[in-house]
Amino acid sequence: MKVIACTGIVVLIMIVLFSISLYFYHVAVKRANKSFLTHNPDLELKSIPQRREIWKKDPGFEEITITSEDGLKLQGYWLEAAMPTSKTVILSHGYSGKARDMDLLAKLYHEQCGYHVLMPDARGHGRSEGGYIGFGWRERKDYVQWVKAIMEKKGSHSQIVLHGVSMGGATVCMTSGEALPSNVKAIISDCSYTSVLAQLTYQLKRMYRLPAFPLVYCTSLLTRMRAGYFFSEASALEQVKKSRTPMLFIHGEDDTFVPFKMVKELYAACSSEKELYTVPGAGHGLAYSVDPGKYTKKVEAFLGKYVG
């Protein structure tokens, strides 16, 4: 009887853990409306300008698509530079966002820096296919594909910059550790987390007052089964250790959504030429909005060293 009782308890615990893990998978990883972010005090969404406030007239992006290594159709938006140039920036948006969320930086690169601009919808976002969010890990391979697409579109002389914010910042960090062509001249990561495991552990405690073990690890196992990756392997920190591309790390000093300390860890771990720029008074993803003048000067000065 004791054996049966113990077995029953173990089975019950496993069912409960699976159910909770399934819930957190749906909340964090599955493609769905992330309504839990709407009232998150760590995210000042109202501070982000609307598209109509950014452009006097919508510049008219060309829609382009690629196919990922695992067969997903991915959507991108291309804006040709006003004057002939070899320079292109690929802008990477944040968690639960979409390509056109990056219009503010698109305008900076297009109007002030004279770049071609490519803004992809990450897999599982916008008009791109995919039933889950890769937190930058699955997306890193997609961004290598986007780099190749630009080289096919604009030629082998292309000079390419990767610039991402939030999950997009993690995406470009994770991409930095891949075998990139020499055409990728610089990478800018704004408010990236160090790893998916670290970020979800932090948020589970902050939002739900729950410990990482066993929930994060059980959800990670479920994510491996359904989305093809463990949280522990999705590490921007480990990828920047392999980077051979110059990197600029940016972070708001008042960021409580992705802890400010994470940028210092990323900067310390990065093996390539690197710079660090932190913005006093800026919350998550708001470094540019808080001080656009200094942000622009820092970006232009950094790129001026590596993009001809």
N, C-alpha and C positions, 0 to 999 in steps of 0.2 A: 504493500500500500504506500509505504514511504517513497519507493521508487516511482510509482505512478504519480504521486502527488508532486514530487520534485520535477518529474518530466513535464507535468502539466504547467507548473509554475514557469519553467524554462520556455516552454512553447508560448505561454501567455506573454512573457517578457519580450520574446522575439516578435510576436504579432504587434505588440504595442510599439516597439522600436521601429518596425517596418512601417507602421501606419504614420508615426510621427515623421520618419524620414521621407516618406512619400509626400507628406504635407509640405515639408521644407523644400523638397525637390520642386514641387509645383510653385512654391513661393519664389524661390531663388533662381532656378535653372530652366524650368519649362517655359517655352514661349507663351506669354500671357500678359495681360494688363497688370502692371506692377503698382497697384493702387496703394500699397503699403508705403510707398515713397512719398505720396502726395502731402501727407501731414508730418513728414519726418523733420524735426526741428534742426537737424544737421544740414538740411538742403534748402537754400534760399532760392527756390525756383522762380519766384516773382522778380528777382533781380536780373534775370537773363532777358535781354531785349528780344522782342518779337521780330520776325522776319521783315515785316513791313517797316519797322523802325530802323532796320539795318541798310536796306537798299532803297534808293530813291525810286528806282525802277528795277524789277526783277531782271537780272542779266540774261536769263534764258539758258539754263543748263542743258547740255546734251545728255541723254540717257544712254549709258553703255552697260553691257553685261559681260560677265565672265562665268566660267564653270569651275567650281572648286575641285580639288583633287578627289573628293568623295562624291562628286556629281551634283552639287547644289548650284542652282542658278543664282548668281549674286548681282545685285543692282548697284550701279555707281552713277554719279552725276559729274559731268565734265564741263569745265568752263575754260575756254581758250583765252590765253593771255591777249591783251590789247595789242601788243607788239611782239614780233618774232623773238623767241627765246628758247633756250634749251632747258629751262628750269621748271620743274613741276613739284608741287606739294601734294601729298596724300594726307587728308585729314581724317582722323579716326574718332568717332563719337563715343559717348558714354553708355553705360548700362541702361537698358530699356529705352534708349533714344533712337535717333534716326540721323541720316546723313545731313539733312538740312538744319539740324541743330548747330552745325558748325559754320553757319553763314557768317557769323561775326569774324571768325578767323579767315574764312574764305575771302571776305572783303579786304582784310589786311593784306593777305598775300597777293590778291589780284590787283588791287588798286595802288597799294603802296610799294609792294616788292616786285610787281610785274611778272608774277608766276602764272603758269597754267595751274588750275586747281582740279583735283579729283576728290570727291567725297563719296565713299562707298557706304551703303547700308550694310552693317555687319550681319553675318549669318544669324537668323532668328530675329532680325529687326527689320523694320521698314518694309520694303518690297523685295528684300532678299529671302530666299528659301531657308528652311531650317526650323526644326521644332524645338530647339533648345538654345541656351546662351552658353557660349564657350569661355566667357570671362577673359578673352584675349588669347587663350591657349590654342583652341581650335582655329581661331581667327588668324593666328600668326602665319600659318601656311597660306591662308587666303591673301594676306597682304604681300607675300612673296609673289603670288599670282598677279596681283594688281601691279606690282613693279614691272613684271614681265610684259603686262598689257600696255603699260606706258611706253616701254622701250619699243614695242611693236608699232605703236601708234605714232610716236614722235622720233624714233630712231635711236641708234646705239650711242649717240652722243648725249643722250638725256642726262640731266643732273636732277636727282630726285631727293626730296626731303620728306621724312615721315614726321607728322605732328599729331599727337593724340591727347585727349583730355579724359580724365577719370578712367573708366574701363578702356577707353581709347589710348590713354597714356600707358596702361599696362600692356595693351596690345602691341604698341610700338616697342616697348621694352622687351617683350617676349619675342618679337620679330628680330630684334637686334642680335639675338644669339643664333640666328639661322645663317646659312651660307648665302649672304647677300652679294649681288654684283657690285662692282666698284662704282656703278652709277648712283648708288645710294650714298649721298655725301654727308648727310647729317640726320640726326634723330632728336626730336624734342618731345619730352614726356612731361605732361602737366598733371599733377596730383594722382599719380599711379599708386596702387597698393603693391606691397612686396610679393605677395602670393595670394592665391584664392583661399587657401587654408587659413592664412593669417587674417585676411579680411573678413571672412565669414565667421571665424572664431570671435573676432572683435565685435562684429555686428550682432551675433547671437547673444552675447553677453549684454551689449548695450541696449538692444531693442527688446529682448525677451527675458533678460536676467537669467540666462541658462548657460551651463558649462559646455565646452566644446565636446567633451567626451560624455556619452558615446554618440550624440546626435550628429555632429558634423562628420564624423568618420563613417557612420552608417549612411548618411546622405551622400557622402563621397563614393561609397561603394555602389549605391544605386545610380549615381551619375555615371560611373564607369560602365555600368551595364546598359544604360540608356543613351548616354551621350558620348561615350568613348574616352573619358579621361577621369583620373583621380584628382581631387583638389590639391593633393600634395605635390603632384608633378607640374601643376600649372603655376610656375614660379617665375615672376619677373626678375627676382633677385638672382636666381641661378642663371638666367639667360643673359643678363647684363654682364655677368662675369666672363662671358664668351664674346662679348661685343668687340668688333673691330672698327665700328663707326663712331665718329665723334657724337657725344650726347650732351644735351642740355636738360637738366632736371629742374622743374618748376613746381612750387607748392605754396599754397596759402598758409600762413602761419596760424590762422584761426580755424583751420580745417579740422572738424571733429567727425566727419563721415569716413574719410580715410585719414588716419592719424598722421599728424605732421612728422612724427619721428620716422615714418616709413621712407620719406624722401632722403633722409640722411643715411639710412641703411642702403638704399639703392645707389646713392652717389658713392658711398664708400666701397661698394662691391664692384662697381663698373670698372672694367679693365681697359677701356679705350680712353682717348682724350675726352675730357668732361668738364662741365661747368654746372654750378648750382645757383639758382635764383629763387629766393623766397620773398613772399609779399606780405608785409604786416597788415593785419586787419582783414585779410581775404579768407572767406570760407571755402567750402568745397567747389571747385570748378570756377571760381570767381576771380582768379588772379588778374586776368585781363580786364574784367569789368571794373575792378577796384582801382587799378592804375594802368590804363591802356597806353599812356605815353611811355612810361618806363618799360612796360612789357614789350612794346613794339621796338624800342631802342635796343633792348637786350636781345631780342630775337634777331633783329637785323645785324647787330654786331657779331653775334655768334655765327650766323649763316655767312656773313662776309668773310670769315676765316676759311671756310671750307667749300663754298659754292662760288664758282668763278663767273 
